[in-house]
């Protein structure tokens, strides 16, 4: 089986590393969250539980 030169391994490593970084950066900046600014969220009552031990 033929062996690859070390330079080829280095180029493959750099290629896949840049692809991974590019993929992660694009996912981070292209993600648009659905934020609903609703007035009902500010008037929400907190339910407290009274524990009976």
N, C-alpha and C positions, 0 to 999 in steps of 0.2 A: 504494500500500500504506500503511495507516495506521501511524503511529509510536506507540510506547508512551511514556508519560510517565516521566521519570526516577524518580519515586516508585514506580512499578510495578516497574521493574527492581530497585530497592533492596529492595522487599518480596519479590520472587522470589528474589533472592540470599540474603536472610536466611532465607527459608523453606527453601531447599535446603541452606543451611549448617546450620541447626538439625536438619534431617532426617538429614544425614550424621553430625553429631555424636551424635545420639540413636541412630542405627543402630550406630555404632562402640562407643558406651558399652554398649548392650544386648548386643552380641556379646562384648564383653570380660567383662562380669559374669555372663553366662549360660553361658559356656563352662566345662564341668566336665571337667578332665583325668582320665584314667584312670591313677592312680598306684598301682602295685602294690608294696606293702612286703613284699618277699620276702626271706627269710633267705639264699637262695642267691646273691643279688647281692653280698653282703659276702664270701662265700667264693670268689668267682670268681678264678681264676688268670690272671695276665697272661702271654700268650704273647709271648716275645721272639724276634725274628728275628735271626739272625746272617748278616750280609751278606758274601758272598764276592766281592770285587772283582777 
